[in-house]
């Protein structure tokens, strides 16, 4: 499933009742598909537009929804969500702010980051978290201290935002290991310690 998001102001009635049209595109990939937009004051969203069916085309279908009653000079988060027999796909987190008579897109503050795993030292599981500013393919791999690959934790396309993966090391020996996150334009490596 593929989603592209844009944001545009549809109309403004008054300072208390503004509306914004959210636009996007979805490729149903030949399966009967529905879409909706999630939105709210945080990337937890909390509200959504009604689900709408868009058929089972194999090309991009342009979709939109109108949000009303929004507050000026407040940053809103939103994303496009599409669902079909293959599962659900979430577009990246986008932001906008209503500034009187226009919508101002807000650039994401997320940057590439690989965080220290927690807990560390650990036994037998730990969580590895990372941020990516835009949707991209992400690979997270654990290596031993000789540089040999121990386990691939993630190797797939991920939407922009913060993500976590759990590393279960119950079949590994105690000691120090390395974990590396890599995208097309970023790479970072950190150490973790497994205790038995």
C-alpha positions in Angstrom: 0.0 0.0 0.0 1.3 3.4 -0.9 0.3 6.8 0.6 1.3 10.3 -0.2 0.0 13.2 2.0 -0.5 16.9 1.3 -2.3 19.5 3.2 -4.3 22.5 1.9 -6.8 25.0 3.3 -10.3 24.5 1.9 -12.1 27.5 3.6 -12.4 29.6 6.7 -15.8 30.6 8.0 -14.6 32.5 11.1 -11.9 32.3 13.7 -14.0 29.7 15.6 -14.9 27.4 12.7 -12.1 26.9 10.2 -11.9 23.9 7.9 -9.0 22.2 6.3 -9.0 19.7 3.4 -6.5 16.9 3.8 -5.5 15.3 0.6 -3.6 12.1 -0.2 -3.3 9.2 -2.5 -3.6 5.4 -2.0 -2.7 2.5 -4.2 -5.2 -0.3 -3.3 -3.0 -2.9 -5.2 -6.0 -4.7 -6.5 -7.8 -5.3 -3.1 -10.9 -3.6 -1.9 -9.6 -0.7 0.2 -10.8 1.8 2.7 -9.1 5.0 4.0 -9.4 7.5 6.8 -7.3 10.3 8.2 -6.2 10.3 11.9 -5.6 13.7 13.4 -5.1 15.4 16.8 -2.9 17.7 18.8 -0.2 15.0 19.2 1.2 12.1 17.1 -1.1 9.9 19.2 -3.9 11.5 17.1 -7.1 10.6 19.0 -9.6 11.5 16.3 -10.3 10.2 12.8 -12.5 10.9 9.8 -15.0 8.3 8.8 -13.7 5.3 6.8 -14.5 5.6 3.1 -14.2 2.8 0.5 -12.2 3.5 -2.6 -12.5 0.2 -4.5 -9.7 -2.1 -5.7 -7.8 -0.2 -8.4 -4.2 -0.9 -9.2 -3.3 2.7 -9.7 -3.1 5.7 -7.2 -6.5 6.9 -6.1 -6.7 10.5 -4.9 -8.5 10.8 -1.5 -9.5 13.7 0.7 -11.3 14.6 3.9 -12.4 17.9 5.4 -11.8 18.7 9.1 -13.9 21.5 10.6 -14.0 23.4 13.9 -10.2 23.6 14.2 -8.5 26.1 16.4 -6.2 28.7 14.8 -2.5 28.9 15.8 -2.5 25.3 17.1 -0.3 22.6 15.6 -2.2 19.6 14.4 -0.8 16.2 13.5 -2.4 13.9 10.9 -1.7 10.8 8.8 -3.5 8.8 6.1 -4.5 5.3 7.0 -5.5 2.7 4.4 -6.8 -0.8 5.0 -7.4 -3.8 2.8 -7.1 -7.6 2.9 -3.3 -7.2 3.1 -3.6 -5.2 6.4 -3.3 -1.5 7.2 -0.7 1.0 6.1 -0.1 4.3 7.9 1.3 7.4 6.1 3.9 9.4 7.9 3.1 11.9 10.6 2.5 15.3 9.0 1.8 18.6 10.8 0.1 21.9 10.0 -1.0 25.0 11.8 -3.9 27.4 10.9 -2.5 30.9 10.8 -5.6 33.2 10.4 -6.5 32.9 6.7 -4.1 30.1 5.6 -2.7 26.7 6.5 1.0 26.6 7.3 2.7 23.2 7.0 4.9 22.5 9.9 8.2 20.8 9.3 8.8 17.7 11.5 11.3 18.1 14.3 12.2 14.4 14.2 15.7 13.7 13.0 17.6 10.4 12.6 18.5 9.0 16.0 19.4 5.6 17.3 18.8 5.5 21.1 20.6 3.4 23.7 18.7 0.2 24.3 16.8 -0.2 27.5 17.4 -1.9 29.8 21.2 -2.1 29.4 22.7 -4.4 30.7 19.7 -6.8 30.1 18.5 -10.4 30.4 17.1 -11.8 28.1 15.2 -9.0 26.3 15.8 -5.3 25.6 14.1 -2.6 23.6 15.9 -0.7 20.8 14.3 2.6 19.7 15.0 4.9 16.9 13.7 8.0 15.1 13.4 8.6 11.3 12.2 11.9 9.9 10.6 10.5 6.8 9.4 7.1 5.5 12.4 5.0 4.4 13.7 1.4 4.5 15.3 0.7 7.8 17.6 -2.1 8.8 18.5 -2.8 12.4 21.0 -5.6 12.9 22.8 -7.1 16.0 26.5 -8.1 15.7 28.9 -9.9 18.0 32.2 -8.1 18.9 33.9 -9.9 15.9 31.5 -8.2 13.5 29.5 -11.3 12.7 25.8 -10.8 12.2 23.8 -12.3 15.1 20.2 -11.2 14.2 18.3 -8.9 11.9 15.7 -7.2 13.9 14.2 -5.0 11.2 14.7 -4.8 7.5 11.7 -3.1 5.9 10.1 0.2 5.0 9.0 2.3 8.0 7.0 5.5 8.2 8.6 8.6 9.6 8.5 8.9 13.4 9.7 7.0 16.5 9.9 3.2 16.3 10.9 0.4 18.7 12.0 -3.2 18.3 12.5 -5.9 21.0 15.7 -7.9 20.9 15.2 -11.4 22.5 18.7 -12.8 23.2 17.7 -15.9 25.2 19.8 -18.2 23.0 22.9 -16.0 23.0 25.9 -16.1 25.3 26.6 -13.3 27.9 28.7 -10.5 26.6 28.9 -7.3 24.7 27.2 -6.9 21.3 26.7 -4.1 18.8 23.5 -3.0 17.2 23.4 -0.9 14.0 20.6 1.0 12.4 21.0 1.9 8.7 18.9 3.8 6.1 19.8 5.1 2.7 21.3 8.2 4.2 22.0 7.5 7.9 23.9 4.9 9.9 24.6 4.6 13.6 26.0 1.9 15.9 25.7 1.4 19.7 26.8 -1.3 22.2 24.6 -3.4 24.4 25.5 -5.9 27.2 23.7 -9.2 27.7 23.8 -10.8 31.2 22.8 -14.4 31.9 
